[in-house]
């Protein structure tokens, strides 16, 4: 049984790979070569802890994965990550279990890849300024996803704790990102300058004011993964011409601000514009003019983990 | 991440351990310290292959497991086992994934432990003769389970392919089992001599005739795990005073001869005698006299895998 740690994967499997493998996934979904089962969630009594199990098969590659994630919200108190994941990879010719690999980096990477892909279809081609709201665990690969698809010249960073945004700037620079980076304590400054805004927070209220948006901005939201959470301003939802989800079914039970917007009558999942698969397969249009406000909202799904899990396995072991 | 192969586990974790850990499980089930989720099954289109995912948590030990099994019926053609399993073990204080261990030996071992425990409660104390019908993959640990709870002096072996029964006899002897062992091509001879009969076949019809049973025989059935399968004679079901299942819910959808017996009006899951947990916790009686015919039927369940998976982990790594 092969094993890979996060740091081993980080050295060998990159954003470019994740985007390529995720784009290939959409074709396989269309050709009905992917079987996704509903995930199993076990909540542990008298705690906020939960275990999630997400199985999925790729009939084309003849490889299956299950991602097992533990979500333990009190972990940061003991200097551990809130979520810890593993992906088990099974070869489907003979059912042999081949590898177990860390899933933390891959989960962040595939989420960044999804935002990158969506941004490629939905943002203005001449987008030059990226605004990052929330520089926590998911943010780094969000930036990498955007940089992969647009020629960004300036990044604005905002975080509730200012020092963390400064450290995040250093991390980007250490990675070799040679772009002007401004750290600000004023979220309005971020929004007023940005062509693309990425939100990755655990906020329970909107993290920006839609009034501050430039014309033609594209927004990615990967936070608010529970009904009680909000990060995208409901007024931004109201003014958007195209709202695209990675997984509409998942979003209906998890994407807090959209659930709220639907309750308030400003939005409807039933008549939503579409999902990322439709966008990539050209069943729905990407951006059509420079004035549209567009939103991509991601909540994740087992098949996205499958795409990168199998991608790593094929890149490293085939 | 710790890993263990089947052969590493076989050298360090034995039938005695599996029985002890399984008995402890029943107490934990009673104290509601075990969370079992319904298993997920993915059948692969245009094949007989399937993937099974069985998650379970032990809140007392603060350890969780998921067993992932692939069932590929054509595997023997390429000299591979039909089923291949892994158990992922997660520590539930902080959600860290600790080990991934082979599950083939453990699945056989826990099935043998279940038959052993049931036999301890249901067979005559003076049982001396064990009959084994079907000497395939599951049979070896079935014998070990019985030997752990009764002073067996003679074992009769029957298998559809006679040579395999002879090889099985050698395997038992190589293991150090110093008991008279008869290999026969006549299943009637097995049944007429046996105090305890263990069936572990993939038969689609009864593998013995109930007329040949001695008075007071106990029967264990671990085959017929699909509705189309039969191994225990329906007339044995009819004449039994106590029928005990490892998991009644599972048996209702899997235990072929009982599903058939219910259809024919000879048996009812609703009014069945009980399950192994009730037996071990003395909620129902074990054998009450020497004339009863008794049956234990096992189909398996995630919490039995949990018991031995955690047992191995604690024995080897704590």
Interface residues (C-beta under 8 A of the other chain):
Chain A: X1 X3 X35 X37 X38 X40 X42 X44 X45 X49 X51 X53 X55 X57 X59 X64 X66 X68 X70 X71 X72 X75 X78 X80 X83 X84 X85 X86 X88 X90 X92 X94 X95 X96 X97 X100
Chain B: X1 X3 X35 X37 X38 X40 X42 X44 X45 X49 X51 X53 X55 X57 X59 X64 X66 X68 X70 X71 X72 X75 X78 X80 X83 X84 X85 X86 X88 X90 X92 X94 X95 X96 X97 X100
